[in-house]
Amino acid sequence: VGFNVARLGAGHYHQATQGDLYAARDEALLSSLTSFDRAGLPLNLRDDMTAVLWAKLLLNLNNAVNALSGLPLRTQLMDRDFRRCLALAQAEALALMTVAGIRPARLTPLPARLLPPLLRLPNAVFTRIAAAMLAIDDQARSSMADDLAAGRAPEVDWINGEVVALAERLGRKAPVNARLVELVWAAHAGKRAPMRGAALLADLGGV
C-alpha cells in the first residue's frame, strides 16, 4: 500500500496521501482489476515485488522518525532536521542494499538513491522540488505513531529492524537504524518524550 491510511473511527479509514496499490502478478487477480478501478484504487501488478517491498521499506523508515517527533507527517517533513534524520536512515539502508545486490523499485518521481540528497535540502528548495511529497493532509500520521498513541507494540522491528537484520547478514552494522529501533521501543515503554529534530539528529550522530 503506497499511501498513508488514517483510522478515524470504527469502520472509518481515510486515505491521507497519494500513492498506488501493488501486488505480485498472479492470474487469480486479473478478474478483480476492474473492481479495483471502479473503487478508484487501481491495482498495479508487478513481477518485481521484492524490489517494490524494499522501495516501500525505504519510505517507511520515516515511520520511526515521525513517531519520535510526535508531529503530523506534513509538519515533521517540513522540519529539515527531521528530514536529515530520515536521510541518514535511508542512506545507510541504500548502502547495505547495494552490497546485497538489492535494487529498489522506483515508486517516487525520483529514484531511491536521490531521496537522501533531496531530504537534506533547505526548506525553501525542498518545498519547491518535493511538492508531491508534501501533499499530505493534516490527519496523516505514521502507523508507528498510531502504535505509540494506542500503547500497541510498534512495528519498528519489521521496518528499521529489517535494515539492521540485513546488515547482520552482511557482517556489517546499521547504527542509525539500530538506534531508531532503540528509541522507538523506549518511547513505547514511556521512557522517551517526543523529540525535537535537532535533538534526534544529534542522537543519531548527524551533527
C-alpha positions in Angstrom: 0.0 0.0 0.0 1.8 3.1 -1.2 -0.3 5.7 0.6 -1.0 6.7 4.2 -4.2 5.5 5.8 -5.6 7.1 9.0 -8.1 5.2 11.1 -10.6 7.9 12.2 -13.1 5.7 13.9 -14.9 2.4 13.8 -15.1 1.4 10.1 -13.8 4.8 9.0 -10.5 4.8 7.2 -9.1 7.9 5.5 -6.6 8.0 2.6 -4.3 10.9 3.7 -1.7 10.8 0.9 -1.4 9.8 -2.7 0.0 6.5 -3.8 -0.6 3.2 -5.6 -1.6 -0.3 -4.6 0.9 -3.0 -5.6 0.6 -6.8 -5.8 2.6 -9.7 -7.2 1.3 -10.5 -10.7 -1.0 -13.5 -10.4 -3.6 -14.9 -12.7 -6.1 -15.1 -9.8 -6.0 -11.3 -9.5 -6.8 -10.4 -13.2 -10.5 -10.8 -12.8 -10.5 -8.3 -9.9 -8.7 -5.4 -11.7 -11.9 -3.8 -12.9 -13.3 -3.8 -9.3 -10.2 -2.0 -8.0 -10.5 0.5 -10.9 -14.2 1.2 -10.1 -13.3 1.8 -6.4 -10.7 4.4 -7.5 -7.9 2.2 -6.2 -6.2 0.7 -9.3 -4.1 -2.3 -8.6 -0.6 -2.3 -10.0 0.5 -5.8 -10.7 4.3 -6.3 -10.6 6.8 -9.0 -11.4 9.4 -7.4 -9.1 7.6 -7.4 -5.7 10.9 -7.9 -3.8 12.2 -4.6 -5.3 8.9 -2.9 -4.6 8.9 -4.0 -0.9 12.4 -2.7 -0.4 11.5 0.6 -2.0 8.4 0.8 0.3 10.6 0.0 3.3 12.9 2.9 2.4 10.0 5.3 2.5 8.7 3.7 5.7 11.9 4.4 7.5 10.3 7.7 8.2 7.7 6.0 10.4 10.1 5.8 13.3 11.2 9.5 12.9 7.6 10.6 12.7 6.6 8.5 15.8 9.5 10.0 17.8 8.6 13.6 16.7 5.0 13.4 18.0 4.0 15.6 15.0 1.7 15.2 12.0 3.6 13.9 9.0 3.5 17.1 7.0 4.7 19.2 9.9 7.5 16.7 10.6 8.6 16.7 6.9 8.7 20.5 6.9 11.4 20.3 9.6 14.8 20.0 7.9 16.4 18.3 11.0 13.8 15.5 11.0 14.4 15.1 7.2 18.1 14.8 7.8 17.4 12.1 10.3 15.4 10.2 7.6 18.2 10.8 5.1 20.7 9.2 7.4 18.5 6.1 7.8 17.8 5.9 4.1 21.4 6.4 3.1 22.5 3.6 5.5 19.9 1.3 4.1 20.8 2.1 0.5 24.4 1.4 1.1 23.6 -2.0 2.6 21.2 -2.8 -0.3 23.9 -2.0 -2.8 26.3 -4.5 -1.1 23.5 -7.1 -1.0 22.7 -6.6 -4.7 19.2 -5.3 -4.0 17.9 -2.7 -6.4 14.7 -1.0 -5.0 11.9 -0.2 -7.5 11.1 3.3 -8.4 7.9 4.3 -6.5 8.5 8.0 -6.4 9.3 10.6 -9.1 13.0 10.4 -8.1 15.0 7.2 -8.0 15.6 5.9 -4.5 19.3 6.9 -4.5 18.3 10.6 -4.8 15.9 10.6 -1.9 18.6 11.3 0.8 20.1 14.3 -1.0 16.5 15.7 -1.6 15.7 15.4 2.1 18.8 17.3 3.1 17.9 20.4 1.1 17.0 23.6 2.8 13.2 24.1 3.2 13.0 26.8 0.6 14.3 24.4 -2.1 12.8 21.2 -0.7 9.2 22.6 -0.7 9.5 23.5 -4.4 11.0 20.3 -5.6 9.1 17.9 -3.3 5.6 19.4 -3.6 4.1 15.9 -4.2 5.8 14.5 -1.1 4.2 17.3 1.0 0.7 16.7 -0.5 -0.4 15.3 2.9 -3.5 16.3 4.8 -3.4 17.3 8.5 -4.8 14.0 9.6 -1.9 11.9 8.4 0.5 10.4 10.9 2.6 7.3 10.6 1.2 3.9 11.6 4.0 3.7 14.1 2.9 7.0 15.7 -0.6 5.4 16.0 1.0 2.4 17.7 2.7 4.5 20.3 -0.5 6.6 20.9 -2.6 3.4 21.3 0.0 1.6 23.5 0.5 -1.1 20.9 3.9 -2.8 20.3 5.4 -0.7 17.5 6.2 -2.2 14.1 9.8 -0.9 14.2 11.4 -4.3 14.2 10.0 -5.0 10.8 11.0 -1.7 9.3 14.2 -0.2 10.7 14.9 -3.5 12.3 14.9 -5.1 8.8 17.8 -2.8 7.8 19.6 -4.0 11.0 19.0 -7.6 10.1 20.3 -7.0 6.5 23.5 -5.5 8.0 23.9 -8.5 10.3 23.5 -10.9 7.3 26.2 -9.0 5.5 28.6 -8.9 8.5 28.1 -5.1 8.8 26.5 -2.5 11.1 23.5 -0.3 10.8 24.0 2.1 13.7 21.4 4.8 12.6 18.5 2.3 12.2 19.6 0.3 15.2 19.4 3.5 17.3 16.0 4.4 15.9 14.7 0.9 16.9 16.0 1.5 20.5 14.4 5.0 20.7 11.0 3.8 19.5 11.0 0.9 22.0 12.0 3.4 24.7 9.1 5.7 23.7 6.7 2.7 23.8 7.9 2.0 27.4 7.2 5.6 28.4 10.9 6.4 28.8 11.2 8.8 25.9 9.1 12.0 25.3 8.7 13.4 21.8 12.0 14.7 20.5 12.9 17.9 18.6 14.5 17.4 15.2 17.9 18.8 16.3 18.0 16.5 19.3 17.2 13.4 17.3 19.7 14.3 14.7 22.4 14.8 17.3 21.5 11.4 18.9 21.8 9.7 15.5 25.3 11.2 15.0 24.2 13.6 12.2 25.7 16.8 13.6 
